[in-house]
Amino acid sequence: MKFRTHLAPFLFAVSLAVFAQDGDSAFIAAREAFRAGKIERLEQAIGQLGNHELAAYAENYRLRMWMDKGEPDGIRDFLQRNEGSYVAEKLRADWIRWLGKRALWREVDAEYPKLLAPEPDVTCYSLQARTDRNGVLAEAEKLWLTMLEPPEACRPVLDALVASQAKTADDVWLRARRQVEANRPGQARTTLNYLPDSQMPDSRAFDSAVNSAMGYLVKQGAGNGSRAGRELAAFAIARLAANDPRQAADELERLKNRLQDGERQWAWSQIGLQAAKKHLPEAVDWYARAGKAPLSDEGHQWKVRAALRAQEWGIVHDSIQAMPAELAARPEWTYWLGRALQAGGRTSDADAQFGKIAGQPNFYGNLADEELGRTVLPPPKAAPVTSEEQRAARDNPGIRRALAFFRNDMRTEAVREWNWALRGMDDRQLLAAADLARRNQIWDRAINTADRTKNEHDYTLRFLAPYGETVRPAAQNQSLDDAWVYGLMRQESRFITNAKSNVGASGLMQLMPATAKWVAKKIGLRDFSHGRVNDTETNVLLGTSYMRLVMENLDNHPVLASAAYNAGPGRAKKWRADRPLEGAIYAETIPFSETRDYVKKVMSNAVYYSALFNGKPDSLKSRLGTVGARTADAPKDADLP
């Protein structure tokens, strides 16, 4: 019986790997013909597909080729036959783009409401189609400070907004400031074209201010005192601050009397922002000098982070209260507002904040639970998926298409199709789909799908632990907590053995080529070549060995080691403060958004893996601990990558 229990999923996975191979080669041929622009070869391949799961994709290729030739016949019929599918959604979006480029606004207006998840440029074609209607400018207004690098379809919408006189010169300068802050100077230059000719800055002066900031400030200062001259000086100070906030502060002190309050305060906000990212102690004071300058979402958040590192709980409280409501409601700022209230002796108000996010299965939900004296444990496991639910998942057309893509090693298309198929599913359907992914060893989709349940949960699917026969002995050999190892692997690769990042990291533990080579040499692994890095045993051996080496070089602290695994040990060490720092504050103030999110997820993952492995609660606060003060001590391994 035990043998049958383990064999059935295996046989099911194998059957999906070989089932419906007939037609796969025809689909691949259709895809290649489409990419090569060969319509006759595409038609030939379509004729061989029959009822293949991916036949609609091949037909979509044909329609897109005819659309490119200006002959979009057959699209409406295809959309009706495939309504609600991912391939229909993408074709409809492409068709709206085709219609919009030809200013066929009536057709755009008819098709746009049928989209289920429109992309920004497609939404802008819809806005163009409706520019003469009430309420459209209010929709366009939302783009002004959020779409800082607009696609071509959105530029006419912004043009219409300005032409309606809904935007003043102050609005134009504010948008340009946000673009400079976001390191989009080219977009800022385009935005300034909305100013009246008499108010526009000289193009060469603008280029000098954003590209040669210090030289510009020395030669031009605040220019002739005009609005354009003053704003360019503020831009130059902001650009200088990105490299050297202290030098930028000196320049602003020199020029402060030549700037008006708005320009001067915005410049201080930019210096404060860059100083906060570099963990400079002056960041809090520089932010204070910004007064009531309007801050971007990033500016608001780094103002709080600077105050957290300085342990200025009053400023933490006031800065979160000053955030836009939607931003302040995020779990991280709900939690830190609670902590600020707690520090001020307002215990019941603090508990009310913690209660808003307690129970959420994430870093700050875990911390809020602990602040309220609750344990962090997986919720009760949902009832097993029934055979009828399994059958419904297998028969779902979108999931069948996704599995066909997986079968043909087309992961990008497979993931998109799989995710689309999950739309509108209830918890039981999600659990059945997650179980199907697990049976087929598509670990990342199993995790992603199980993560979506609202009321009925299965944390053995959310926190899968495959390759245990390899991972656990490797962790034990390195004296590593296996829950932390699994928490890191879950975040690194979602257990995709051949995963490769856009920077070249490979395998289950996402090892960079140079790191893998260095570790292999360090541990004496003979005959290592990069071709072996995706081998499961080799990858886990090298990854866990590197985790141990990083731990030994960073105070045996898992928060520092997690940060180092993602961003490098030099950075993890540099991000420490000159005094001991609460682990949660260290994590929240990591300058790189990717690494900050990564560390928080790894540490929360570890709590759940520990609870599942050991059958008892774990403490995230204990795992985070205190990060020691920055020291000048040389690392144990000076060349540790």
N, C-alpha and C positions, 0 to 999 in steps of 0.2 A: 504493500500500500504506500509506504514511504517512497519506494522507487517510482511508482506511478505518479505520485504528486509532483515529483521533480522532473519526470520525463515529459509529462504533458505540455508544460510551457515550452520545453525545449523543442518538441516536435512541432508545436504550433509556430514557433519562431522560424524553424527550418522551412516549414511549409510555405510561410510568407516569403521567404527568401527565394524560393524557386517557382512559386505559383505565378501563372500568367506571364511567364517569360515570353511566350508567343506575343508578339506585338511590341515588346520593349525595344527591340532593335529598330523597328519601323518608327517608333516615336523618337528615338535618338537621331535617326536619319532626318526626320521632319524638323527637329530642333536645329540640327546642323545646317539644313537647307535654308531655314529662316535666317539664321545668322549670316549665311553667305549670300542671302538675297536671291536664291535660286528657286523661282516659283514653280517651275516644271518638276524639279526634284521634290519639292514640298508636296505637290499634288500627288505624285507617285507614292510617296510615303503615306499620305493620308489614306489612299486607297487600300493600303495594307493593314490599317489599324483596326478596322471593324469596331467592336464594342469595347476596345481597350479603355481602362480607367482614365487615361490621359488624352483620349481622342479630342475632347473639347479644347485642350491646350493647342493641339495641332491645328484645329480649325481656327482658333484665335490667332495663331501665327499667320494663317492665310489672310484673314480679315485685316490684320495690321499691315501686311504687305500691300494689299489693295488700297488701304487707307492712305499709305504713304504715296501711292500713285495717284491719289485724288479720286478714287473710285470706291467709296465705302459701302457698296451695296451688300445687303445681307446682314448688316450689324443688328438691326432691330430684331430680326428673326432669331439670331443667335442669342441676344440678350433675353428674349422672352423664353426661349427653351432652357436657358441656364440661369434664370433669375435666382438671385440669392447666393450664387456660388462666388468663390474668390476670383475665378477667371473672368466671370461676367463683370464683377466690380472693377477689375483692372482695365478691361476693354472699354467699359463705359467711361472711365476716367480718361483714357487715351482719346476716346471719341470726343469728349467734351473739350479736351485740349485742341483737337483738330478743328472742331466747330468754332471755338473761341478765337483761334488764330485767323479765321476767315470771317469773324464778326457775325456769325450766324446766331444771333442772340436769342431768337425765339426757340431754336432747337436746344441751345444751352439751357434755357429756362425750363424746358420740358424734361430734360434728362437729369439735371442736377439733383432734384429732390429724391430721385431713386437711388442715389448713392448712399451707402450705409456708413462709410468712413472716409469722407472726402479729404484729400490732401490739400495743403495750403494754396498751391497754385491753382488748383481746380476751383476752390472756393472763391478765389479772386476772379476767375472767369465768370462765375455766377454773380458776383458783385458788379462786374462790368455790365452784365446783362440787365441789371436792375438799378442802374445808377439814377434813373429818373423817378424812382419810387420812394415813398416815405420810409424812413427807418434805415435805409441802406447806408447813409453816411455814419449813422451811429454804429453799425457793424464795422465799417471801415475804420472808425476811430480807434477800435481796439488794436489795430495793427500798428499804430503810430509809434508806440514806444516798445513794442514787443517784436515786431518783424524788422530787425535791424539790417538784415541782408535779404531783401525781398527778391523772390523770383520775378522774372520778366513780366509775368501775367499780373503781378500785383502793383507794378509801377503806375499803370493808368488809374488804379483805384486811389493810390496816394495822391496822384496828380489832381484827381477830381476833388479830393478832400481839401487840398490847398486852394483849388480854383473856387470852391464854394465859400471861401473866406472863413472857413471853420478853424484855420490855423494862423496864428500870429507869428511875428518874428521870434518872439520868446519860445514858442513851440518848436520852431525850426532849430533854434540853437539848442534846445533841450534834447531833441532827437539826435543832433550831431554830437552832443556831449556823450550821450549813451553809446553811440557808435565808436567814439574815440576810446571810451572806457573799455568797450568790448574788443579793442584792437581791430577795429574795422575802419581805418582812416579813409580808405577809398570810398566806402559807403557814406562817410560823413561829408566828404567833398561833394558827392552827388546830392546829398540832402541840402547842402547850402545853396544849391541852384534854385531852391524855392524862395530864396530871399529876393527882394527887389534889387535891381541892378545896382542901385546907389548904395546898398548895404552889404553887398557881397565882398568877401575878402579877396585880395589878389591871389591868384592861383599859385604863383611861385612862393608867396609868403606862407600860404597854407602848407605847401609841400615842405618848406624849410621847417616850419613849426613842428610838424609831426614826424619828420624824418631826421632832422638834425636839431633836436630840441635845445641842447645847451648852447650851441652856436647861435641859434635864433634868439634865445633870451639875452645873450651877451650883446648881440648886434642890434636887435630890434626892441627888446624890453616889451613894453605894452604898446608899441607903435606910436601912432599920433594921437592916441587917446580916444579913437573912435570905438564903437561897439565891436567891430570886426577885429581891430587891433588888440583890444582887451581880451576878447574870447580866444584869439590865437595864442596869446601869452598863457592863458589858462590851459589850453590844449598842450602847449609845449611843457608846462609844468607837470601835467598829468602823464605825458609820455616819459619825461625824465624820471618821475616817481617810480615807474615800472622797473627801472634799473637801480635807482639810488634815491629812496625816499628822503634821506637826510639832506642830500644836495638839493633836491626839489624844495624842501622846506626852507633852506637857506635862500633860494631864489625867490620864493614867494614872500619871505620876510622883506627882501630887498625891494620887491615890486608892489607890496600890498597896498600902498597908498595910491597907486596908479590904477588899481582895479576897483570896481564897484562891489558892493556887498555880495551880490549873487555870484559873480565870477570868482571872487576871493573864497567864498564859502565852498563853492563846488571844487575849487582847486584843493582846499584843505581836505575835503571828503575823499578826493583821489589819492592824496598822500596818505591819509589814514587807511584807506583800503589796501594800498600796496604795502604799507608798513605792517598791517595786521597779517597779511599773507606771509610776510618775512619774519613774523614774530618779534618785531621790534617793540621795546617797552614804551616808546613814545606814541604808539598807535592810538591809545585811548585819548590822550591829550589832543592829538591832531584831529581825531574825529570830533572831539568837543568843540574845536575851533571852527568846524564846518557849520555849526549852528543848525539852522533849519533847512539846509540845502536839501533838495529832493534827492533821495537815494534810490539807486536801482535795487532790485531784490538781492543781488550779490553784495551791494554796499551795506544794506541792512544786516545781512547775515554775518559779514565779517566784523561789523561793529560789535555785535554780540560776542563773537568768538574772541576778539581782542579783550573784551571785558572779562570773559571767562578765564583767560590765561592770567589776567591781572587780579582775579578774584574780587572784582568790583561788582558785587551782587546788585547794588542799587542801579548801576548802569545797565547790567544785564536785564533787570526788570523793566526799566524805562525804555530801553532800546527794543525789546520785544513788543512792548505795548505800542510803540510807534510804527511797527510794521503794518503793511496792508493786512487786512483780516485773513485773507486766504493763505498768505505766507505764515502768519503767526499761528495758524491752526495746524501746521505740520507737526508731526510727532516730536521732532527734535526741539522745536521752540515751545511746544506745550510742556515738555518735560523740563526744559531749563527755566521756563517761567515758574514752574512749580518749585524748582530748587531755589530760585531767587526769593520767592515768597517764603519758603522754609527758612532761608538764611535770615530773613527779616522777622522771624517769629510768628508768621501768619500760617500756622500749621493747618488749620481747617481749609483755608483758601488753597494752600499747596496741595492738599489731598484731593481737592476738587479738580485741580489740573491733572494730577496723576490719574485720577479716575477716568478722565476722558480718553486715555490711551492704554490703560491697563488691559491686559488680555490680548493686545495685538501681538502677533507672532513676529516681532522684530526687535531690534536693539533697544529702542526707547520704550516699547511696550514691556519688554522684560525688566528694564530698570524701574519703570513705573510700578510694576507689580511688586518689586522688592521694596520700594519706598513705602508701599502700603502694607508691607508685611506678608505678602502672598508668595507662594512658591511658584517657580516656573516649571511647569510640566506639560507634556503634550496632552491635549484633550482626549476624552474617551474615543476609542477607535470605532469608526463606523462599521455597520454590519458588512460582511463580505459581499462582494459583487456577485449577483446571481447569474446563472447561465443565460437567462433572457437578457439581462443588461449587457453581458459580454457580447451576445449575438448582435444586439442593437448597435453597439460600438463598432463591431467588425463590419456591419452593413452600412454604416454611415458613409455616404458618397464622398464627403470631404476627407474623412479619415482614410478611405480606400485610396483616394488620389495621393494623399500624403505618403502612405506606405509604399505606393508605386514609385514616388520620387525617391524615398529612402532606399528602396530596392535598387534603384539605378544610380545611387551615389550622387543625387542632386539635393544636397542638404538644404541649401538656401530656399529652393522652391518648396521642399518638403515641410520645412518649419513654417513658412508662410501659410501653406495650405492647411496644415494641422491647426495652427492658431485660429485661422478663420473658421474652421469647423467647430471650434469650441464655443463660438458666440451663441449666447442664449441657452447654453446647457445648464441644467440644474445640478445639484451636488452629486446625485446618484449617477447621472450621465458622465460627469467629470471624473468621478472615481472609476467608472468602467473604462473610460478612455485612458486614464492614467495606468490602470492595470494592464490594458492592452499594450501600451508602450513599454511597460516593464517586461511583459512576456516576450516582447521582441527586442529587449535589451536596448531600447531607445531611451536611455536613462534621462537625458535632459528633458524630453517631452513628458516623461512620467512625472518628474519633479515639477515642471512648469504647470502641468495640468492639475496635479494634486494641490498645488499652491493656491488655486483659484476657488476652492470650496469655501462656502460661507458658514454653514451650520454643521454639516456632517463631514468629518475629517478622517484622514488616515495618514498619520505622520510617518509611518514606515514607508509610505510612498513619497511624501514631501522630503524626507531625509533618508533616501536610499543609501545603502552602504554596500555596493557591489565590490568585487575583487577582494573580499575579506581575507581569503587565503594568502593573498600577497601583501595587502596593506597592513594588516594587524601584526604579523611577525616583523615586518620592516619597522613599524612604529616601536614595537617592543625592543627590537635590537638597538634602536637609537634612544631608548628611554624617553620616548615622546608620548604624550597623551593621545590615544587614538581618536578621541572625539575631536580634538583640535585638528589633527591631520585630516580627518574626514571633512571637518568644517571648512578647511582651506581648499581641499580638492573639489568640494561641491561648488565653491565660488570660482575656482580657477577654470574648470573644464566641464562641470556638470557630468563628469565621468565619461566624456567622449575621448576615446583612446587616441584618435588621430586628430584631435582638435589642434588648430594652429591659429595663433593670434595675428593681428595685423602688424605686429612688430617681430614676428618670427618665433615666438615661444611655442613649444610643442608638447603634446601628450597630456596624460592625465594630470600631471602636476605642472604643466606649462613652463617647461625649462627653456631658457634662452640658450642658443648654441654655445656661446662662450662660457656660460655658467655650467652647463652640462659637462663640457670638456674639462673645466677647472676642477669640478667636484670629482669626476672620474679619476683624474690624476691624483687628487688629494687622498682618495680612499684606496688607491692602488687597483682600480678596475682595469684589467688588462684587455687589450684588443678592442678598446672602445672606439666607435666611430659614430658620427652624427646619425647615420642610418639606423642605429639601434635605439635612438632616443624615444621612439614611439612604442617600442616593445614594453609591454606593461610592467614586467618585473624590473627591467632596467630603469624605466622612468621612475617607478616608485622608489627603487633603491637610491637613485641619485637625488630625487626630491626630498625624501626623508633625511638623507645624509646632509643635504643643504640646510634643511630646517634645524637640525641639531647644531650645525656649525654656526648658523645665524644666532640661535639661542645662546650659545656659549660666548658669542661676541657682543651680545646685547643684554647682559644682566639676567639671562634666562627668563626674560619677560615675553610672554606670548603676544602682547599687543605690539611691542617694538618689533618682534620677529615677524609678525604678520605684515606690518608696514614694510619691513625690509624685503620680504618675499615679493611684494608687489612693486616697490619703488627703489629698492636697493638699500643696503645697510648704512651707507654714508648718509643718505637723506634721513632715514629713521633716527639715527643718532643726532643729527643736526636739529631735528624738530623737537628735541627735548628742551625743557626750560632751564633757567639757571637756578631753579629750586624744584623740589619734588612736586609732581603734578598728578592729579587724579587721572586714572587711566581713561575715563570717559571724556575728560576735557582734552587730553592728548589726542584721542581719536577724532573728536569733533573739530579740532583745530589743525588737522593735517591740511596743508595747502592744496594738494592735488585732489580734485573732487573724486576722481576714480579711486584713488588709494583710500580716501576717507570713507567712501561707501563700502569699499572692499573690506577694510578692517572691521567696520561695524558688523557687516554680514558674517564674516568669518567667526567672530567672537560669539555672535548670537547663534549661529549654526552649531558651534561647539557645545553650547548649553543644551540644545535639543538632542544632539547625538549622545551626549553624556547621559541624559535622562533615559533615552531609549536603550542604550547599552547596559546601563546599571540599574534601571528600574527605580530610580529615586531622583528627587529634584537636584538641580545644580544651581549655582549662584553666578550670575553674570558679573555682579559687582566684585565678587571674590576673584574671578578670572581677570578682570580689568586691573584691580589693585591700584598701586601707585607707581608711576614711572619716575625713576630716580632722576636727579638733577644732571644736567649736562656736565661732562668732565672732559679733561684734556688727555685722559689715559689713551694710550695707543691700543687699537684693537688687537685681540689675540692673533688674528690672521689679517695682516695688513693688506693683503691683496684679495681679500674676500670680495667677490663680485656682487 
